[in-house]
Amino acid sequence: MDRAILVVLSKPVEGREAEYNSWYNDQHLHDVLAVSGFVSVERLKRRGAPVSAHEWTYCALYEIDHPRPEEVVADMMSRIGTDTMPISDALDEDFMCALYEPIVHLQK
């Protein structure tokens, strides 16, 4: 299967949520989608209190369509902090990034 999902859990630096969201929505999502293999993204905000010890408030789900999704993620990671993918200092350094492959998809 060529489809994979890159899950990114993150949060803004305290007191800088508006700046973080502006950078994420207006720049970062477009920078990531410019990487060949990324085909879509959905961004989510946590609703209510966390059910675990982690306090990430945002989640981005990037859909990848490529025979080797690890290569797409490696390409994206090589761009982080460059002119093609600047990172805002409003992004808290505590974030999680992991690649998943679909195993079941159900719809009602």
Sequence and secondary structure as in RCSB ss.txt:
>XXXX:A:sequence
MDRAILVVLSKPVEGREAEYNSWYNDQHLHDVLAVSGFVSVERLKRRGAPVSAHEWTYCALYEIDHPRPEEVVAD
MMSRIGTDTMPISDALDEDFMCALYEPIVHLQK
>XXXX:A:secstr
  EEEEEEEE B TT HHHHHHHIIIIIHHHHHTSTTEEEEEEEE  SS SSS    EEEEEEEESS HHHHHHH
HHHHTTSTTS   TTB S  EEEEE  S     
